[in-house]
Amino acid sequence: MSIDLAAVLHDVVDRGRPDGPAPVDVPRVRAQARRRRAVHLGARGAVGVGAAGAVALGAVHLAGARDGRTVLPSDPDAAPGECGSSVAGLGRTPDPTLGLARSSWSAPGFPATASGPGAVPGPGDLGTYVGREVWVQAVSSRPQDGAGEPATELSSLQDTLALVEQGYTDRLAARAAGKDVSQDELDERAETVAALQASIDARVADGEVPPATPAVAQVRVLVTHGERVVATAVLPEEGTSDAVAVWNRATSGLLSEQVRLGLVTCTVDGVGGDPLPAGTYEVVVARGGGPLTSASGPWTLTIPPHASAASGLPGDFPVDAVPMPPGTVLAVAGDAAAGWTVELDVAGDDRLFVAADLLTALDGAKEEGRDPLGVTVDVPGWFVEIHPGDEGDETSLFYEVRPR
């Protein structure tokens, strides 16, 4: 049964501390806190906890024209699992306690956390992506990681508090280092911390016993092609604190953590960072620590051929003010006075978020809302709404562009 954390938190705060901090929406705050961590690590500005509906994901940059001549990394002396190493001798079989799944952070419509009947996802298709990076979920059912204890209202409150406190500490440090961090933002974060702590205190006072905190997620994700490791990701990422690197509990008792996987070549002898060429790649996951002898998988991930620009737009369409991901215009109507309606064919499960990031990267842009059903962004001179295709159309985006 799903947990209505928002309703529970409102009830607890009202009951436990009537004169205390205002209640907060736990699911929203927790999602934003985890994504704010992603934003911070992705070198993108954080969004305030109270931003109306705005959820900042890690920056999803377009990869640019993918060049089939890109030299994939190769290092015959590299240890198994390292960049350029051979995986020919690496055991690659499904591990019932460790798996990968698509993430709603890159593929809207997929669950944000693992929650199904309790089975770790086995090898399959992770999707098709046009961005420079992709988020996937690592999923564990191992008791040593803390799996088996289903998420509860109290455990979710505690997990969220740890994330929000870390974010508050990070922003304090950023201001001390000379960054532009407003007092209003700090006050808002402090109020959220106080409200969460008040709710936890009330539940503990009522006799609830919290489960143990899950372990820190320590995994390696390897992208391979032609029996070689061509891209890698490691958890925890450099600079990640324990508060934001622990496995995330689900009501099923499984654990999950979001992994940012760059779709660029890893580095050998100072050479790397090029977008991976179009093609289908195998992906495996292994627990961190010690020499790598086996990995769970493989899963598949596809990178489509990448066009250079959106083609078929009218000559008076504001392409600089409303940039679009490379694709083919299927339908367009309107004019500069009334605005435009555009249907664009774009490959990739991440097309909505790639399109959104192109707009939010503009000077003066303001994201009004972002979720798997659509994105709204104010850009200089225009108000833009983007929605993914429906009715079986898996690759289109619908734009509503209106002057303001």
matplotlib code that plots the C-alpha trace (Angstrom):
import matplotlib.pyplot as plt

x = [0.0, 1.4, 2.1, 0.6, 3.6, 2.3, -0.9, 0.9, 3.4, 0.7, -1.1, 2.0, 3.2, -0.2, -0.6, 2.9, 3.9, 1.0, 3.1, 6.1, 7.3, 4.9, 4.5, 6.2, 5.3, 7.7, 7.5, 8.1, 10.9, 12.6, 12.4, 13.8, 16.5, 17.8, 17.6, 19.3, 22.2, 22.2, 22.2, 25.0, 27.2, 26.2, 27.6, 24.2, 22.6, 20.3, 16.6, 15.0, 12.9, 9.9, 10.1, 6.6, 6.6, 10.1, 12.2, 15.8, 17.3, 21.0, 22.0, 21.1, 23.3, 23.0, 25.9, 26.5, 27.1, 28.2, 31.2, 31.5, 35.2, 35.5, 38.2, 36.9, 39.2, 41.5, 44.1, 45.4, 47.2, 44.1, 42.7, 39.3, 36.5, 38.9, 38.6, 39.6, 40.0, 38.8, 35.7, 36.3, 37.3, 34.8, 31.9, 28.7, 25.6, 22.4, 22.8, 19.4, 20.6, 21.8, 20.3, 19.7, 16.5, 15.4, 15.1, 12.3, 15.1, 16.0, 13.0, 9.7, 7.0, 9.2, 9.1, 11.4, 12.4, 12.2, 9.0, 7.6, 6.8, 10.3, 12.2, 15.4, 15.1, 17.0, 18.8, 16.8, 16.6, 17.6, 16.3, 17.5, 19.1, 20.3, 21.7, 25.3, 24.4, 21.7, 20.4, 19.7, 18.7, 20.9, 18.7, 19.7, 17.9, 20.9, 20.3, 23.9, 22.9, 19.8, 17.3, 14.3, 13.0, 10.2, 10.1, 7.8, 6.6, 9.2, 12.1, 11.2, 11.1, 14.6, 16.0, 14.6, 15.9, 19.4, 19.2, 17.8, 20.3, 23.1, 21.8, 21.5, 25.0, 26.3, 24.5, 25.9, 29.4, 28.7, 27.8, 30.9, 32.9, 31.5, 28.7, 25.4, 23.1, 20.2, 19.2, 15.6, 16.8, 18.7, 15.7, 13.4, 15.8, 16.2, 12.4, 12.1, 14.7, 12.9, 9.6, 11.0, 12.8, 9.6, 7.7, 10.4, 10.5, 6.7, 6.7, 9.5, 7.7, 4.7, 6.8, 7.7, 11.1, 13.0, 14.7, 18.5, 19.8, 20.8, 24.4, 26.1, 25.6, 29.0, 28.6, 30.3, 28.4, 30.3, 29.3, 31.0, 31.4, 33.3, 34.4, 36.0, 34.9, 34.2, 32.4, 32.0, 30.2, 31.0, 28.9, 29.3, 30.4, 33.4, 32.3, 29.1, 28.5, 27.1, 23.8, 23.1, 24.9, 22.9, 20.6, 17.0, 14.4, 11.2, 7.9, 8.8, 11.8, 14.2, 16.8, 17.7, 20.0, 20.3, 23.4, 24.5, 26.2, 28.0, 27.5, 31.0, 34.2, 36.1, 39.7, 42.9, 46.2, 44.4, 42.2, 38.5, 35.3, 34.0, 30.3, 29.9, 29.1, 25.6, 25.0, 23.9, 26.0, 26.0, 25.9, 26.8, 26.8, 29.0, 29.5, 32.4, 35.5, 38.1, 39.3, 36.5, 35.9, 32.2, 29.3, 25.6, 24.1, 24.3, 21.6, 21.5, 21.4, 21.1, 22.4, 20.7, 22.2, 22.3, 21.1, 22.8, 19.6, 15.8, 14.8, 11.6, 10.9, 9.6, 12.0, 10.5, 10.4, 12.5, 15.1, 17.6, 15.0, 13.4, 16.1, 15.0, 16.8, 17.8, 14.9, 12.3, 9.3, 6.2, 3.7, 3.9, 1.2, 1.1, 3.1, 5.2, 2.2, 0.0, 2.7, 3.5, 2.4, 5.1, 5.2, 8.8, 10.0, 13.0, 14.6, 15.4, 13.6, 15.2, 13.9, 11.6, 14.3, 16.9, 14.4, 13.8, 17.5, 18.1, 15.5, 16.6, 20.2, 19.2, 20.0, 16.8, 15.0, 12.8, 11.4, 7.9, 7.3, 8.8, 7.4, 7.1, 3.9, 5.5, 7.6, 6.8, 9.5, 9.5, 12.3, 12.9, 9.9, 8.1, 6.2, 6.9, 5.1, 6.5, 4.7, 5.8, 3.8, 1.0, -1.4, 1.4, 3.7, 7.0, 9.3, 7.6, 7.4, 4.6, 5.6, 3.2, 5.2, 3.3, 4.5, 4.5]
y = [0.0, 3.4, 5.9, 9.3, 11.0, 14.5, 13.9, 12.1, 14.9, 17.6, 15.6, 14.9, 18.5, 19.9, 17.4, 17.4, 21.0, 23.3, 26.4, 25.0, 25.2, 24.9, 21.4, 20.4, 18.1, 15.2, 13.5, 16.8, 17.9, 14.5, 14.4, 17.9, 17.3, 14.2, 16.1, 19.1, 16.8, 15.7, 19.3, 20.2, 17.3, 18.2, 21.8, 23.4, 25.9, 24.6, 25.4, 26.5, 24.0, 26.2, 26.7, 26.2, 22.8, 23.1, 20.0, 20.4, 17.3, 16.9, 18.8, 16.8, 18.3, 17.4, 15.3, 17.2, 15.5, 11.9, 11.0, 7.4, 8.0, 8.5, 6.2, 4.1, 3.7, 0.7, -0.2, -3.8, -3.2, -1.9, -3.9, -5.5, -2.9, 0.1, 2.3, 0.6, -2.8, -6.0, -7.7, -11.0, -12.8, -11.0, -13.1, -11.4, -13.1, -11.8, -11.3, -11.7, -9.2, -6.4, -5.0, -1.9, -0.2, 2.9, 6.1, 8.7, 11.3, 10.5, 8.5, 10.1, 7.6, 5.1, 4.8, 7.3, 4.5, 0.7, -0.4, -3.4, -6.8, -7.1, -8.7, -7.0, -6.1, -8.5, -7.8, -6.0, -2.8, 0.4, 2.6, 5.0, 8.3, 11.4, 13.3, 13.5, 11.6, 9.3, 8.4, 4.7, 3.1, 0.6, -1.8, -4.0, -6.6, -7.6, -7.5, -6.2, -3.1, -2.7, -4.3, -6.1, -3.3, -1.6, 2.2, 3.7, 7.2, 7.6, 6.2, 8.4, 11.4, 10.6, 9.9, 13.2, 15.1, 13.8, 15.0, 18.4, 19.0, 18.2, 20.6, 23.3, 22.7, 22.9, 26.2, 27.7, 26.6, 28.1, 31.4, 31.4, 30.8, 33.9, 32.3, 34.1, 32.4, 34.5, 34.6, 33.8, 30.5, 29.7, 30.6, 28.4, 25.5, 25.9, 26.0, 22.8, 21.1, 22.3, 21.0, 17.6, 17.3, 18.2, 15.5, 12.9, 13.9, 13.6, 10.1, 8.9, 10.4, 8.3, 5.2, 4.5, 2.8, 3.7, 1.0, 1.1, 3.4, 1.5, 1.3, 3.7, 2.6, 1.4, 0.2, 0.4, 0.7, -0.2, 0.5, -1.9, -2.2, -4.9, -6.5, -3.2, -0.8, 2.5, 4.5, 4.1, 5.5, 5.0, 5.4, 7.3, 10.1, 12.2, 14.8, 12.9, 12.7, 9.7, 11.5, 11.6, 8.4, 5.8, 3.4, 4.7, 2.5, 1.5, 0.1, -3.2, -3.6, -3.1, -0.4, 1.8, 4.7, 6.9, 6.6, 9.3, 7.6, 9.8, 8.8, 9.9, 8.0, 7.4, 8.6, 6.7, 8.6, 11.9, 11.1, 10.9, 12.8, 12.3, 11.5, 7.8, 6.9, 5.8, 2.1, -0.4, -0.9, -3.4, -2.2, -4.2, -3.3, -4.6, -3.8, -1.6, -2.6, -5.2, -6.5, -7.0, -10.6, -10.6, -8.2, -8.4, -8.1, -7.4, -4.8, -2.9, 0.8, 2.5, 5.8, 6.8, 8.6, 12.3, 15.0, 18.4, 20.5, 20.5, 20.6, 22.0, 25.1, 28.2, 30.9, 33.3, 30.8, 32.2, 29.4, 31.3, 32.2, 28.7, 26.2, 22.6, 19.3, 17.8, 16.2, 16.5, 18.8, 16.7, 19.6, 23.3, 26.1, 29.7, 32.9, 35.3, 37.4, 34.6, 32.0, 28.5, 24.9, 22.5, 18.7, 17.5, 13.9, 13.4, 10.1, 9.2, 8.4, 11.5, 13.9, 15.9, 16.7, 17.4, 19.8, 21.4, 21.9, 23.6, 26.3, 26.6, 27.1, 30.4, 33.7, 35.0, 31.7, 30.6, 27.1, 27.2, 23.4, 20.1, 16.6, 13.5, 14.9, 18.2, 21.2, 24.9, 27.5, 31.3, 32.5, 36.1, 37.1, 33.7, 31.3, 27.6, 24.4, 21.1, 17.7, 14.3, 12.5, 10.2, 7.7, 5.3, 7.9, 7.2, 9.8, 13.1, 16.4, 18.9, 22.6, 25.5, 28.7, 31.9, 35.6, 37.3]
z = [0.0, -0.9, 1.9, 1.9, 3.5, 2.8, 4.7, 7.5, 7.9, 8.0, 10.7, 12.8, 12.7, 13.6, 16.4, 17.8, 17.6, 17.0, 17.4, 15.5, 12.0, 9.1, 7.7, 4.4, 1.6, 2.1, -1.3, -3.0, -0.7, -0.8, -4.6, -4.9, -2.3, -4.2, -7.5, -6.0, -5.1, -8.7, -9.9, -7.5, -8.8, -12.3, -11.9, -12.2, -9.9, -7.1, -7.0, -3.8, -1.9, -2.4, -6.1, -7.4, -9.1, -10.4, -10.2, -11.3, -12.7, -13.5, -16.6, -19.7, -22.4, -26.0, -27.1, -30.3, -33.6, -32.8, -34.9, -36.0, -36.2, -32.5, -31.2, -28.3, -25.4, -25.2, -22.6, -22.6, -19.3, -17.4, -14.5, -15.2, -15.0, -15.6, -18.6, -21.8, -20.1, -21.7, -20.3, -22.2, -19.0, -16.7, -15.5, -16.7, -15.4, -13.7, -10.0, -8.2, -5.5, -7.8, -11.0, -13.1, -14.3, -16.2, -14.2, -14.4, -14.1, -17.7, -19.0, -17.9, -17.1, -15.3, -11.5, -9.7, -7.3, -7.4, -5.8, -7.6, -6.0, -4.6, -7.4, -8.6, -12.3, -14.5, -17.8, -20.4, -22.4, -20.6, -23.4, -26.1, -25.2, -27.1, -24.2, -23.0, -19.9, -18.6, -15.2, -14.4, -11.1, -9.3, -7.3, -4.4, -2.4, -0.3, 3.5, 4.1, 2.1, 4.4, 2.1, 3.5, 5.8, 3.9, 3.8, 6.5, 7.1, 9.8, 7.8, 4.8, 7.1, 8.4, 5.0, 3.7, 6.7, 6.1, 2.5, 3.3, 6.1, 3.8, 1.2, 3.9, 5.0, 1.4, 0.7, 3.9, 2.8, -0.7, 0.8, 3.0, -0.1, -1.8, -3.8, -4.4, -1.8, -0.5, 3.1, 2.0, 0.5, 3.7, 5.9, 3.8, 4.0, 7.8, 8.2, 6.2, 8.4, 11.5, 10.3, 9.4, 12.7, 14.6, 12.8, 13.5, 17.2, 17.4, 16.0, 18.2, 21.2, 20.2, 20.4, 16.8, 16.3, 13.1, 11.1, 10.7, 8.0, 4.8, 3.8, 1.5, -2.1, -3.5, -7.1, -10.5, -13.8, -16.9, -20.5, -22.9, -26.7, -28.5, -25.2, -23.9, -21.2, -23.0, -20.2, -16.5, -13.4, -9.7, -6.6, -4.4, -6.7, -5.7, -3.1, -2.1, 1.6, 3.4, 3.9, 0.2, -0.9, 1.1, -0.7, -1.0, 0.7, -1.1, 0.2, -1.4, 0.8, -2.2, -2.2, -5.1, -6.0, -9.0, -11.1, -13.5, -16.4, -18.9, -22.5, -23.4, -23.6, -20.4, -20.3, -21.1, -21.1, -21.0, -24.0, -23.6, -23.1, -26.7, -27.2, -27.7, -31.4, -32.3, -31.6, -29.1, -26.0, -23.1, -19.5, -16.4, -12.7, -9.9, -6.2, -5.4, -3.5, -4.3, -7.7, -10.2, -11.2, -12.1, -12.8, -13.1, -16.6, -19.3, -20.1, -23.4, -24.0, -27.5, -28.8, -32.0, -34.9, -34.0, -36.4, -36.4, -35.9, -36.0, -39.7, -41.2, -39.1, -40.8, -41.5, -39.0, -36.1, -33.2, -33.3, -31.1, -28.4, -28.5, -29.3, -30.0, -30.0, -33.3, -35.0, -37.9, -37.8, -38.4, -38.2, -37.6, -37.5, -36.4, -36.9, -34.9, -33.8, -32.5, -31.6, -32.8, -32.4, -33.4, -33.4, -33.5, -34.1, -31.7, -30.9, -27.3, -24.0, -22.6, -25.3, -23.0, -20.5, -23.2, -24.8, -21.4, -20.6, -23.9, -22.9, -19.2, -20.3, -21.9, -20.1, -18.5, -18.7, -15.8, -15.5, -14.2, -14.0, -14.9, -14.6, -16.8, -18.4, -19.6, -19.1, -19.0, -19.4, -19.7, -22.1, -23.1, -25.3, -25.2, -23.0, -24.0, -23.1, -24.1, -23.9, -25.0, -27.7, -26.7, -28.3, -29.1, -30.5, -28.7, -30.2, -30.6, -28.7, -28.9, -28.4, -27.7, -28.1, -27.2, -27.2, -23.9]

ax = plt.figure().add_subplot(projection="3d")
ax.plot(x, y, z, "-o")
ax.set_aspect("equal")
plt.show()
